[in-house]
Amino acid sequence: MTWTIEERTWDDAAGVALRTAQRAELDERYGSDDHEPGAAPSSTDIDVFLVAVAPDGHAVACGALRRLDDHSAEVKRMYVEPAHRGSGVATALLRVLEEKARARGWHTLRLETGPAQPDAIRFYEREGYRPIPLYGVYIGSDLSLCFERAL
């Protein structure tokens, strides 16, 4: 399947719906809504927000970048609707996020996930992200696992 990957605003309705579905899934996986250290991403701190759209116009995945410093950014809110997992859309979306990061001069991407997301861990490791020590707001978190990839 071929998707169109579009840069959209953080407040885009399709993006909000995808992030809401992600949040519900994570709340269920962790058994609580208290599973994200630090401030949630917002329109004021997200530099890039992408939505993957299927040929029928349905938004099926999203992902974002938040700048950490002059040379690095964090992948935020990567989510693929369950019916589209395993289709390749996550890899396509991640590659575009990496391209957007390079275009901004960011040489490193980091991310945080958690132990209740073994599928995400396998995905990021397969895509070349390696485990790193907890960083920033994740330091000391029992629910965080951090990864990094040099671009």
Beta strands, then each sheet from edge to edge (+ up, - down):
strand 1: 4-7
strand 2: 48-53
strand 3: 59-69
strand 4: 72-80
strand 5: 108-113
strand 6: 130-132
strand 7: 145-150
sheet 1: 1+ 2- 3+ 4- 5- 7+ 6-
end
